[in-house]
Amino acid sequence: MSTALALPILDAELEARLRARMEQVEEAMLGHVESEAPFVTKAARHLMEAGGKRFRPLLCFLAAESGPEAAGTTDGDRVLTAACVVELTHLASLYHDDVMDEAALRRGAESANARWDNHVAILTGDFLFAKSSELTADLGPDAVRIQAQTFSRLVEGQILETLGPGSEDDPLEHYLRVVAGKTGSLIATSARYGATFGGSSEEVVEALTAYGEKVGVAFQLSDDILDIASESAESGKTPGTDLREGVPTLPVLIALRSADPVDARLRELLTGDLTDDALHAEALGLLRVHPAMAAAKEYVAAEAADAKALLAVLPEGPVRTALEAFADVVADRSA
């Protein structure tokens, strides 16, 4: 598998260390999901072998570089174990997401539910969650508590997304809670584990945890903007996919708040069925030039700036520079 890094790392020595660590996590995860039953191993490795950015373990390793104990490289090293925990948790959630979304593809490959069936996909996700929990136990009771809290937020986020906002809920605030639960929570834990098991101070651990939450949310919201703004499939999916499927995203929810009569047609389209190609194209065109896009970009930029500000507790150097660069990438990709 390619060792290309999901974060921009400008320091050659740091990049080499992180590449080596990411190779270790790939090898370790393959071992962790091996079962006595060959089919279970095959199903558990299905999405793992399809690739992915591996952003969560990479952030875990990078956060560990902020502490004095980041040099360990054996399979028993706590940072490596923590990196496997967060990625296995993420992979498990993807199996369940694909069932709920009735997705046919994941990372360019058949989803598990499409290749086998929903039962296999759900149980494989459960197996991966169990394996991540088993590994967490090796990290001690505090890590078990953090993992349980993270898992609670992941599930709560999924439930909130499934139910949708209540009659008294603000749809935008509801959506931001969903994103914080489904995406921000595990990225925050990735940074927290890395900083903790790298031996960082409590001040640094708290700052990097908050950084992970903010940059994770901002990254997901920038995807929302790219879904509308991109002119091709270069962003990784067909433009307007969420719009066609009726998935509420940041620009859509901001646009729906508008009471301007000139936006009546856009509101009508956004609250209707956009599976028709002509209606979908009309909605996409109107939304691309709507002030909601600028407002969404400003929100993401502000979140990224807040994330960078949290890094002030770190000394100047390649680790802080890399973390700042990632926040900049999040802001720039939606600009």
Buried (B, 14 or more C-beta within 10 A) or exposed (E): EEEEBBBEBEBEEBBEBBBEBBEBBBEBBBEBBBBEEEEBBBBBBBBBBBEBEBBBBBBBBBBBBBBEBBEBEEEEBBBBBBBBBBBBBBBBBBBBBBBBEEBEEBBEBBBBBBBBEBEBBBBBBEBBBEBBBEBBEEBEEEBBEBBEEBBEBBBBBBEBBEEEBEEEBEBBEBBBBBBBBBBBBBBBBBBBBBBBBBBBEEEBBBBBBBBBBBBBBBBBBBBBBBBBBBEEEEBEBEBBEBBBEEBBBBBBBBBBEBEEEEBEEBBEBBEEEBEEEEBBEBBBEBBBEBEBBEBBBEBBBEBBBBBBBBBEBBEEEBBBBBBBBBBBBBBEBBE
